[in-house]
Each structure stands twice: as structure tokens, then as C-alpha cells.
Amino acid sequence: MKKFGIFLYIVPFLLHCGPKQDKVERIVEDGVEVVVNHLDPYQVKGEPSNLILEKVSSFDTEKDNIAATGLTDIYRFDVDPEGNIYFLIPPKGQGNLIYKFDRNGNFITSFGRRGQGPFEFEYPYYLRIINNDKIMIIEPSKRKFYIFSKDGIPIKETPINKGIDNLIPLENGKYLILFWHTQDMEAKYFSLSLNLYSSKFKEIKELDRFRKFPNRMIAEKIAEKIINGINYVFIGEQSGGNIYIGNCERGYEILVYDLEGNLVRKIRKEYKPVKVPEDYKKEYMKPFVDSEDSWAKSWAEKIYFPKDWCPFYSFFPDDKGRLFVMTYEEGKNPSEYIFDIFNSDGIFIARKSLKYSLGNARLPELHVKAKKNRLYCLQEKDSGYKELVVYKMMWE
């Protein structure tokens, strides 16, 4: 009986001292669930929260064996379900612009010539794997997009409307399109919208709008400083039957839509503001200040810098429904930044420090993919060469 009594005492003690489970804060606004995340990740029962990355390979354009294939620079990339990697190189000179490697790093083929003929590019902007077995290339300057097979065989060349800057095919055949509204060329600000389009490129509905992109062409005519020296954030992505939209005009909030354009959730998070460093301001202004062109100097007078960066830089989803949001918080090591990680329910579950090169442009686009427990991250070396690093992702 004495031993049994001790056992009864120990069991509740162990249960009490087990891992703490947090109650996730949720509210409802206009009939839509809002997941409210705070500074620290939630502890969710059965949810792994420690991401371990193990480097397995890389594509280093500084190495002779990679350069010998023709891959001397990297502009965009994507990965198919078999792990084959497709690179789009910057449009310089003649020759092919798309390079295919297998998951083991072996060069397979190149295709997509630079030129003005059918299925040839001049200034391609975007590369994406669609329907798991085709490659889409977007060229806004020609107002076209192109479809190739995974082996580089031309399939389709399609015109697109003026103003379309990016086009993301959805799993149900529809499209998410980033559209510029520049009808009034004398307007103080332009706007951008993310719209849902049908498979026949008929607009279904507008999902979100960024309203204050300065019209730089008339900046000199305006007395106030209207050119923001940091990037704006207006980004849409899709994965696992959801569309994710981030807009810096709303702060740290990400809208989640289904593929029919219905708003199903808002992911909201508290954050620590990060100041815009003086070194960045000086680097940004240097080309204008040092220029002998009077236009450049007058342009510089219209540039201003806010006190803090936007709440986040950008984000990318994986194929498990997780969302990785890159912040401006510096990581543990040089050139590393903190990523907030949310699960498929929009719950903040982890943070991870990852090396990533912002570059001078600081555009809200991440050259990172997460597919089939592999993380592909484009990085810039100290030498200036690009390197795609492939990691194995392990959760515990």
C-alpha cells in the first residue's frame, strides 16, 4: 500500500511537470478567424518545433565544374517533384537561359534561347514549375508567358495583359496575378493589386491592394519626399490549397484565402521593430549623391527613410502547409536572419536563423524553396558569386 501511495503521488507530479501546452489565442473579425501570435512561439501538443538543417549539396557558380556547364550566374530557380533543379540565368549575351540539373547535382540539359523568335526570350523575369511537370517562364516586357516540358520542349506561348507583373498558376487551373494600376500617369501614387483570374484570364475578383507606391516619374514636381528608401512588401504565394498574401500597409498580418478567393483566416503576430541602419542609408544614397547628373541629385532630395524596417521582409510556404516568414532580425551568425515559422493552422511554432543575402535592391522576393524535406536557398558569397545551397530538413 505504501508503494502504491507513492505511485499515486508521482503520476500527477510527472503530469504537472510535463511539457507546457499553450492555449492559442483566436478571435473572429467580420466572420473570419484571426490567429493572434505573440513574440514567443506557442507550444502545441504533437507539433515538432525544432528545425534542424543539414547541408547536403550546393551549386556554386564560382566552381569550374559548374561554370563549365554554362551556369555562371543564377537569377531564378525552382524544383520539380523528383528533385530536379531548373535555373534561369540573367539574360546576357546569346545562348540558352534555362539549365536543368538532377537532384544529385549532375547537369542534364539547357534550353530556352535568348532571341526574338518563337519561344525565345529577351528579358525573362520569372520561372516556376507548374502542374508538377511543366515549366513556366514569364516575360512582362513582351507581355507573354511560355510553357515548356521538363525536357525543354516548347508547348505553349501565351500573350498576357499590359500591367501584369507576376502570374502564379493555382492548383485548380486559376491564376493569382500581380497587376500594376498606372492608368493615371500624373497620380502621386500608383497601386498594385493581387487578383484572382480564371483559366481563360478573366478577372474573378481582387483579393488585396497595395495603395501607395510612389510615382517616381513626377517626383520632381512634388514638394514633399515621397520615395521610400526601403522596400515595400506586397507578396502573394500559394501552397497546399491556400493563397497567402502579405501587405506591409497592414503590418505583420498575412491573409489566407482558399483557391476560390474566399478569405478563410488571418495570421497576425506581434513583433519587435528593427531600425533601418545608417550604413544602409548611406549605401542607398551614395549613387545619387556622387552622381554629377542634376537629375540624380534632385531625385535624392525626394528620398526619405522611415525609422524602422517593415515588420517582415518576405515569406515562402513549404509543401506541408507551413509558412516561413523572414524578418529583419539578425541571426546568430553573420548574414543570417531570423525566420518565424507558422504551422498549417497559422500558429507561430518556431524561429530559425538562416543565412540569406538581402542584396542592394532589397526587393520583397525570397529565392528560397522548401519541398519534400529539402530546403533550397540562394546565397551570395563574399566573392560576389551565387550559390544555391541544398539542406535536408529535420523536425523534432
CORZIFEN-V41547 format. One record per residue. N is the residue number from 1. SS is DSSP state (A for helix, B for strand, O for the rest). OMEGA is omega in radians with two decimals (none if undefined). BURIAL is 1 if it has 16 or more other ideal C-beta (glycine too) atoms within 10 Angstrom, else 0. Layout:
# CORZIFEN-V41547
n=N ss=SS omega=OMEGA burial=BURIAL
n=N ss=SS omega=OMEGA burial=BURIAL
This chain:
# CORZIFEN-V41547
n=1 ss=O omega=-3.13 burial=0
n=2 ss=A omega=3.14 burial=0
n=3 ss=A omega=3.14 burial=0
n=4 ss=A omega=3.10 burial=0
n=5 ss=A omega=3.10 burial=0
n=6 ss=A omega=3.13 burial=0
n=7 ss=A omega=3.13 burial=0
n=8 ss=A omega=3.13 burial=0
n=9 ss=A omega=-3.06 burial=0
n=10 ss=A omega=-3.05 burial=0
n=11 ss=A omega=3.11 burial=0
n=12 ss=A omega=3.10 burial=0
n=13 ss=A omega=3.14 burial=0
n=14 ss=A omega=3.11 burial=0
n=15 ss=A omega=-3.14 burial=0
n=16 ss=A omega=-3.08 burial=0
n=17 ss=A omega=3.13 burial=0
n=18 ss=O omega=-3.12 burial=0
n=19 ss=O omega=-3.11 burial=0
n=20 ss=O omega=3.09 burial=0
n=21 ss=O omega=-3.09 burial=0
n=22 ss=O omega=3.02 burial=0
n=23 ss=O omega=-3.08 burial=0
n=24 ss=O omega=-3.14 burial=0
n=25 ss=B omega=3.10 burial=0
n=26 ss=B omega=3.03 burial=0
n=27 ss=B omega=3.11 burial=0
n=28 ss=B omega=3.08 burial=0
n=29 ss=B omega=-3.14 burial=0
n=30 ss=O omega=3.09 burial=0
n=31 ss=O omega=-3.10 burial=0
n=32 ss=B omega=3.12 burial=0
n=33 ss=B omega=3.04 burial=1
n=34 ss=B omega=3.07 burial=1
n=35 ss=B omega=-3.07 burial=1
n=36 ss=B omega=3.14 burial=1
n=37 ss=B omega=-3.08 burial=1
n=38 ss=O omega=-3.07 burial=0
n=39 ss=O omega=-3.12 burial=0
n=40 ss=O omega=3.12 burial=0
n=41 ss=O omega=2.99 burial=1
n=42 ss=O omega=2.95 burial=1
n=43 ss=O omega=-3.05 burial=0
n=44 ss=O omega=-3.10 burial=1
n=45 ss=O omega=3.11 burial=0
n=46 ss=O omega=-3.11 burial=0
n=47 ss=O omega=3.07 burial=1
n=48 ss=O omega=-3.02 burial=0
n=49 ss=O omega=3.14 burial=1
n=50 ss=O omega=-3.13 burial=0
n=51 ss=B omega=3.10 burial=1
n=52 ss=B omega=3.13 burial=0
n=53 ss=B omega=3.13 burial=1
n=54 ss=B omega=-3.13 burial=0
n=55 ss=B omega=-3.13 burial=0
n=56 ss=B omega=3.14 burial=0
n=57 ss=B omega=3.06 burial=1
n=58 ss=B omega=3.05 burial=1
n=59 ss=B omega=-3.03 burial=1
n=60 ss=B omega=-3.08 burial=1
n=61 ss=O omega=3.08 burial=1
n=62 ss=O omega=-3.10 burial=0
n=63 ss=O omega=-3.05 burial=0
n=64 ss=A omega=-3.07 burial=0
n=65 ss=A omega=3.08 burial=0
n=66 ss=A omega=3.14 burial=1
n=67 ss=A omega=-3.12 burial=0
n=68 ss=O omega=3.10 burial=0
n=69 ss=O omega=-3.06 burial=1
n=70 ss=O omega=3.13 burial=0
n=71 ss=O omega=-3.10 burial=1
n=72 ss=O omega=3.10 burial=1
n=73 ss=O omega=-3.14 burial=0
n=74 ss=O omega=3.12 burial=1
n=75 ss=O omega=3.07 burial=1
n=76 ss=B omega=3.04 burial=1
n=77 ss=B omega=2.98 burial=1
n=78 ss=B omega=-3.02 burial=1
n=79 ss=B omega=3.12 burial=1
n=80 ss=O omega=-3.07 burial=1
n=81 ss=O omega=3.11 burial=0
n=82 ss=O omega=3.14 burial=0
n=83 ss=O omega=3.04 burial=0
n=84 ss=O omega=-3.08 burial=1
n=85 ss=B omega=-3.13 burial=1
n=86 ss=B omega=-3.12 burial=1
n=87 ss=B omega=2.95 burial=1
n=88 ss=B omega=-3.11 burial=1
n=89 ss=O omega=3.12 burial=1
n=90 ss=O omega=-3.09 burial=0
n=91 ss=O omega=3.10 burial=1
n=92 ss=O omega=3.13 burial=0
n=93 ss=O omega=-3.12 burial=0
n=94 ss=O omega=3.12 burial=0
n=95 ss=O omega=-3.10 burial=0
n=96 ss=B omega=-3.09 burial=0
n=97 ss=B omega=-3.14 burial=1
n=98 ss=B omega=-3.10 burial=1
n=99 ss=B omega=-3.09 burial=1
n=100 ss=B omega=3.06 burial=1
n=101 ss=B omega=3.05 burial=1
n=102 ss=O omega=-3.05 burial=0
n=103 ss=O omega=3.13 burial=1
n=104 ss=O omega=3.09 burial=0
n=105 ss=O omega=3.14 burial=0
n=106 ss=O omega=3.12 burial=0
n=107 ss=B omega=-3.12 burial=1
n=108 ss=B omega=-3.08 burial=0
n=109 ss=B omega=2.99 burial=0
n=110 ss=B omega=-3.11 burial=1
n=111 ss=B omega=3.14 burial=1
n=112 ss=B omega=-3.06 burial=1
n=113 ss=B omega=2.99 burial=0
n=114 ss=B omega=-3.13 burial=1
n=115 ss=O omega=-3.08 burial=0
n=116 ss=O omega=-3.13 burial=0
n=117 ss=O omega=3.10 burial=0
n=118 ss=O omega=3.13 burial=0
n=119 ss=O omega=3.02 burial=1
n=120 ss=O omega=-3.05 burial=1
n=121 ss=B omega=2.93 burial=1
n=122 ss=O omega=3.14 burial=0
n=123 ss=O omega=3.12 burial=0
n=124 ss=O omega=-3.02 burial=1
n=125 ss=O omega=-2.93 burial=1
n=126 ss=B omega=3.07 burial=1
n=127 ss=B omega=3.12 burial=1
n=128 ss=B omega=3.01 burial=1
n=129 ss=B omega=3.11 burial=1
n=130 ss=B omega=3.14 burial=0
n=131 ss=O omega=3.08 burial=0
n=132 ss=O omega=-3.05 burial=0
n=133 ss=O omega=3.11 burial=0
n=134 ss=B omega=-3.13 burial=1
n=135 ss=B omega=3.10 burial=1
n=136 ss=B omega=3.06 burial=1
n=137 ss=B omega=3.12 burial=1
n=138 ss=B omega=3.07 burial=1
n=139 ss=B omega=-3.09 burial=1
n=140 ss=A omega=-3.09 burial=1
n=141 ss=A omega=3.07 burial=0
n=142 ss=A omega=-3.07 burial=1
n=143 ss=O omega=-3.14 burial=0
n=144 ss=B omega=2.83 burial=1
n=145 ss=B omega=-2.99 burial=1
n=146 ss=B omega=3.06 burial=1
n=147 ss=B omega=3.05 burial=1
n=148 ss=B omega=2.94 burial=1
n=149 ss=B omega=3.14 burial=0
n=150 ss=O omega=3.10 burial=1
n=151 ss=O omega=3.08 burial=0
n=152 ss=O omega=3.13 burial=1
n=153 ss=O omega=3.13 burial=0
n=154 ss=B omega=-3.13 burial=0
n=155 ss=B omega=-3.00 burial=0
n=156 ss=B omega=3.07 burial=0
n=157 ss=B omega=-2.96 burial=0
n=158 ss=B omega=3.07 burial=0
n=159 ss=B omega=3.08 burial=0
n=160 ss=O omega=-3.07 burial=1
n=161 ss=O omega=3.03 burial=0
n=162 ss=O omega=3.10 burial=0
n=163 ss=O omega=3.12 burial=1
n=164 ss=B omega=-3.10 burial=1
n=165 ss=B omega=3.14 burial=0
n=166 ss=B omega=-3.05 burial=1
n=167 ss=B omega=-3.12 burial=1
n=168 ss=B omega=3.09 burial=1
n=169 ss=B omega=3.14 burial=1
n=170 ss=O omega=-3.04 burial=1
n=171 ss=O omega=-3.13 burial=0
n=172 ss=O omega=3.10 burial=0
n=173 ss=O omega=3.10 burial=0
n=174 ss=O omega=-3.12 burial=1
n=175 ss=B omega=2.93 burial=1
n=176 ss=B omega=-3.00 burial=1
n=177 ss=B omega=3.02 burial=1
n=178 ss=B omega=-2.99 burial=1
n=179 ss=B omega=3.08 burial=1
n=180 ss=B omega=3.07 burial=0
n=181 ss=B omega=-3.05 burial=1
n=182 ss=O omega=-3.09 burial=0
n=183 ss=O omega=-3.13 burial=0
n=184 ss=O omega=-3.06 burial=0
n=185 ss=O omega=3.08 burial=0
n=186 ss=O omega=-3.13 burial=0
n=187 ss=O omega=3.13 burial=0
n=188 ss=O omega=3.14 burial=0
n=189 ss=B omega=2.92 burial=0
n=190 ss=B omega=3.04 burial=1
n=191 ss=B omega=3.08 burial=0
n=192 ss=B omega=3.10 burial=1
n=193 ss=B omega=2.99 burial=1
n=194 ss=B omega=-3.02 burial=1
n=195 ss=B omega=3.03 burial=1
n=196 ss=B omega=-3.14 burial=1
n=197 ss=B omega=3.07 burial=1
n=198 ss=O omega=3.11 burial=0
n=199 ss=O omega=3.12 burial=0
n=200 ss=O omega=3.08 burial=0
n=201 ss=O omega=2.98 burial=0
n=202 ss=O omega=-3.10 burial=0
n=203 ss=B omega=3.11 burial=0
n=204 ss=B omega=3.14 burial=0
n=205 ss=B omega=3.02 burial=0
n=206 ss=B omega=-3.13 burial=0
n=207 ss=B omega=-3.11 burial=1
n=208 ss=B omega=-3.12 burial=1
n=209 ss=B omega=2.97 burial=0
n=210 ss=B omega=-2.87 burial=1
n=211 ss=B omega=-2.97 burial=0
n=212 ss=B omega=2.99 burial=0
n=213 ss=B omega=-3.00 burial=1
n=214 ss=B omega=3.05 burial=1
n=215 ss=O omega=-3.03 burial=1
n=216 ss=A omega=-3.11 burial=0
n=217 ss=A omega=3.13 burial=0
n=218 ss=A omega=-3.09 burial=0
n=219 ss=A omega=-3.10 burial=1
n=220 ss=A omega=-3.10 burial=0
n=221 ss=A omega=-3.06 burial=0
n=222 ss=O omega=-3.06 burial=0
n=223 ss=O omega=-3.06 burial=0
n=224 ss=O omega=3.05 burial=0
n=225 ss=O omega=-3.09 burial=0
n=226 ss=O omega=-3.08 burial=1
n=227 ss=B omega=3.14 burial=0
n=228 ss=B omega=-3.10 burial=0
n=229 ss=O omega=3.05 burial=1
n=230 ss=O omega=-3.09 burial=1
n=231 ss=O omega=2.92 burial=1
n=232 ss=O omega=3.07 burial=1
n=233 ss=O omega=3.03 burial=1
n=234 ss=B omega=-2.94 burial=1
n=235 ss=B omega=3.05 burial=1
n=236 ss=B omega=3.08 burial=1
n=237 ss=B omega=3.10 burial=1
n=238 ss=B omega=3.08 burial=1
n=239 ss=B omega=3.02 burial=1
n=240 ss=O omega=3.11 burial=0
n=241 ss=O omega=3.13 burial=0
n=242 ss=B omega=2.99 burial=1
n=243 ss=B omega=3.14 burial=1
n=244 ss=B omega=-3.13 burial=1
n=245 ss=B omega=3.05 burial=1
n=246 ss=B omega=-3.07 burial=1
n=247 ss=B omega=-3.06 burial=1
n=248 ss=A omega=3.09 burial=1
n=249 ss=A omega=3.09 burial=0
n=250 ss=A omega=-3.10 burial=1
n=251 ss=O omega=-3.10 burial=0
n=252 ss=O omega=3.11 burial=1
n=253 ss=B omega=3.13 burial=1
n=254 ss=B omega=3.13 burial=1
n=255 ss=B omega=3.12 burial=1
n=256 ss=B omega=3.11 burial=1
n=257 ss=B omega=2.92 burial=1
n=258 ss=B omega=-3.03 burial=0
n=259 ss=O omega=3.05 burial=1
n=260 ss=O omega=3.10 burial=0
n=261 ss=O omega=3.10 burial=1
n=262 ss=O omega=3.12 burial=0
n=263 ss=B omega=-3.06 burial=1
n=264 ss=B omega=-3.08 burial=0
n=265 ss=B omega=2.94 burial=1
n=266 ss=B omega=3.07 burial=1
n=267 ss=B omega=-3.07 burial=1
n=268 ss=B omega=-3.10 burial=1
n=269 ss=B omega=2.96 burial=1
n=270 ss=O omega=-3.12 burial=0
n=271 ss=O omega=3.06 burial=1
n=272 ss=O omega=3.13 burial=0
n=273 ss=O omega=3.11 burial=0
n=274 ss=O omega=-3.09 burial=1
n=275 ss=B omega=3.02 burial=0
n=276 ss=O omega=-3.05 burial=1
n=277 ss=O omega=3.13 burial=0
n=278 ss=A omega=3.13 burial=0
n=279 ss=A omega=3.12 burial=0
n=280 ss=A omega=-3.13 burial=1
n=281 ss=A omega=-3.13 burial=0
n=282 ss=A omega=3.14 burial=0
n=283 ss=A omega=-3.14 burial=0
n=284 ss=A omega=-3.05 burial=1
n=285 ss=A omega=-3.00 burial=0
n=286 ss=A omega=-3.13 burial=0
n=287 ss=A omega=-3.13 burial=0
n=288 ss=A omega=-3.10 burial=1
n=289 ss=A omega=-3.08 burial=0
n=290 ss=A omega=-3.09 burial=0
n=291 ss=O omega=3.05 burial=0
n=292 ss=O omega=-3.14 burial=0
n=293 ss=O omega=-3.14 burial=0
n=294 ss=A omega=3.11 burial=0
n=295 ss=A omega=-3.12 burial=0
n=296 ss=A omega=-3.13 burial=0
n=297 ss=A omega=3.10 burial=0
n=298 ss=A omega=3.06 burial=0
n=299 ss=A omega=-3.11 burial=1
n=300 ss=A omega=-3.13 burial=1
n=301 ss=O omega=-3.11 burial=0
n=302 ss=O omega=-3.10 burial=1
n=303 ss=B omega=3.05 burial=1
n=304 ss=B omega=3.11 burial=0
n=305 ss=O omega=3.04 burial=1
n=306 ss=O omega=-3.13 burial=0
n=307 ss=O omega=-3.04 burial=0
n=308 ss=B omega=2.97 burial=0
n=309 ss=O omega=2.96 burial=1
n=310 ss=O omega=-3.11 burial=1
n=311 ss=O omega=3.08 burial=1
n=312 ss=O omega=-3.08 burial=1
n=313 ss=O omega=-3.13 burial=1
n=314 ss=B omega=3.08 burial=1
n=315 ss=B omega=3.02 burial=1
n=316 ss=B omega=3.08 burial=1
n=317 ss=B omega=2.95 burial=1
n=318 ss=B omega=-3.08 burial=1
n=319 ss=O omega=3.06 burial=0
n=320 ss=O omega=3.14 burial=0
n=321 ss=O omega=3.07 burial=0
n=322 ss=O omega=3.12 burial=1
n=323 ss=B omega=-3.12 burial=1
n=324 ss=B omega=-3.05 burial=1
n=325 ss=B omega=-3.13 burial=1
n=326 ss=B omega=3.10 burial=1
n=327 ss=B omega=3.07 burial=1
n=328 ss=B omega=3.09 burial=1
n=329 ss=B omega=-3.12 burial=1
n=330 ss=B omega=-3.10 burial=0
n=331 ss=O omega=-3.05 burial=1
n=332 ss=O omega=-3.06 burial=0
n=333 ss=O omega=3.13 burial=0
n=334 ss=O omega=3.12 burial=0
n=335 ss=O omega=3.06 burial=0
n=336 ss=B omega=3.10 burial=0
n=337 ss=B omega=-3.11 burial=1
n=338 ss=B omega=3.03 burial=1
n=339 ss=B omega=2.97 burial=1
n=340 ss=B omega=-3.09 burial=1
n=341 ss=B omega=3.14 burial=1
n=342 ss=B omega=3.10 burial=1
n=343 ss=O omega=-3.04 burial=1
n=344 ss=O omega=3.08 burial=1
n=345 ss=O omega=3.13 burial=1
n=346 ss=O omega=-3.11 burial=1
n=347 ss=O omega=3.13 burial=1
n=348 ss=B omega=-3.01 burial=1
n=349 ss=B omega=-3.04 burial=1
n=350 ss=B omega=2.99 burial=1
n=351 ss=B omega=-3.13 burial=1
n=352 ss=B omega=3.07 burial=1
n=353 ss=B omega=-3.07 burial=0
n=354 ss=B omega=3.11 burial=1
n=355 ss=B omega=3.10 burial=1
n=356 ss=O omega=-3.12 burial=1
n=357 ss=O omega=3.14 burial=0
n=358 ss=O omega=-3.07 burial=0
n=359 ss=O omega=-3.08 burial=0
n=360 ss=O omega=-3.06 burial=0
n=361 ss=O omega=-3.12 burial=0
n=362 ss=O omega=3.08 burial=1
n=363 ss=O omega=-3.08 burial=0
n=364 ss=O omega=-3.14 burial=1
n=365 ss=O omega=-3.13 burial=0
n=366 ss=O omega=3.05 burial=1
n=367 ss=O omega=-3.13 burial=1
n=368 ss=B omega=3.08 burial=1
n=369 ss=B omega=3.06 burial=1
n=370 ss=B omega=-3.09 burial=1
n=371 ss=B omega=3.05 burial=1
n=372 ss=O omega=3.09 burial=0
n=373 ss=O omega=3.01 burial=0
n=374 ss=B omega=3.08 burial=1
n=375 ss=B omega=-3.12 burial=1
n=376 ss=B omega=-3.02 burial=1
n=377 ss=B omega=3.10 burial=1
n=378 ss=B omega=-3.09 burial=1
n=379 ss=B omega=3.09 burial=1
n=380 ss=B omega=-3.12 burial=1
n=381 ss=O omega=3.11 burial=0
n=382 ss=O omega=3.14 burial=0
n=383 ss=O omega=-3.10 burial=0
n=384 ss=O omega=3.11 burial=0
n=385 ss=O omega=3.12 burial=1
n=386 ss=B omega=3.11 burial=1
n=387 ss=B omega=3.02 burial=1
n=388 ss=B omega=-3.12 burial=1
n=389 ss=B omega=-3.13 burial=1
n=390 ss=B omega=-3.13 burial=1
n=391 ss=B omega=2.91 burial=1
n=392 ss=B omega=-3.11 burial=0
n=393 ss=B omega=3.12 burial=1
n=394 ss=B omega=-3.13 burial=0
n=395 ss=B omega=3.06 burial=0
n=396 ss=O omega=none burial=0
